[in-house]
Amino acid sequence: MPRDLADLPYTGRLEVFHGEPEYDTDYEYAHIDEREFADLDARGIRFSRSVFTGVEFTGGEFRQARFDESLLRAVRWIGGDLGQSGWLDTELVDNALTGAEFVGARLDRIRFTGCKFESVNFRTARLRDVTFTDCVLRGTDFNEATLARVSFPGSRLEGVTLHRTTFTEVDLRGARTLDLTGGIAALKGAIISSGQLFDLAPAFARAAGIVVSDD
């Protein structure tokens, strides 16, 4: 279950942050609540053991930013460049991400719960020990990304592209829908259920050049 603010081991040390985060600056035990930021220059910024609640980011530069041991709840991302950002031991709950760019990002031991992804770009990103629980991934780009020990319990994958994606122990069995485009061969290294195998059979046939006809 996703953690509440009171469940965090560092809750008592949090301080409400009222200013505007500055690029290439370290922030620890910051609580940013009910704020809106547009075109924020957050390149190289580093948040550790921090909390974001009800925050909206529109656009902005977050390249090489870091989020460590933090909680982001009900955060909205509209666009924004998070390329080469680093995420470690962080939880994102009920976030909505539209058009965000995570190109080349590194995500380790991350939990997404109830998040909605719309046209989000994870191209060339590396995801390790990441869980997407009850999420919607629509038009999400994992082209040339590397996924290891990633799972999708209760999630819907709609129009997800996997061209030249590398899977290692990626568990798709709990996904509610699997609509995968542009690279079915990338499923090598994935774990799927027998029911999902039947659903994916037409895509496998097309990839193998097989024409299925009952005429």
Number of C-alpha atoms within 10 A of each C-alpha: 5 16 12 11 16 9 9 15 9 14 16 10 12 15 14 12 16 11 7 13 18 15 17 16 13 14 17 16 19 19 22 22 17 12 15 15 15 13 14 18 18 22 21 20 21 23 21 20 22 26 27 21 19 16 18 20 18 17 19 20 22 25 24 20 23 24 23 19 18 25 25 23 24 18 24 21 20 19 19 22 22 25 24 22 24 21 22 19 18 22 23 22 22 19 22 21 21 19 18 23 24 26 24 22 24 21 24 17 17 22 23 21 24 20 23 22 21 18 19 23 26 24 24 23 24 23 22 19 17 24 21 22 22 20 25 24 23 19 20 23 27 24 22 20 22 21 24 19 17 23 23 24 18 19 24 22 22 17 17 22 24 23 20 19 22 22 21 16 15 22 20 22 19 18 22 16 16 17 16 20 15 16 17 20 16 18 19 13 16 19 18 16 13 10 9 17 13 11 14 16 11 14 20 16 13 12 13 11 9 11 8 9 5 3 3
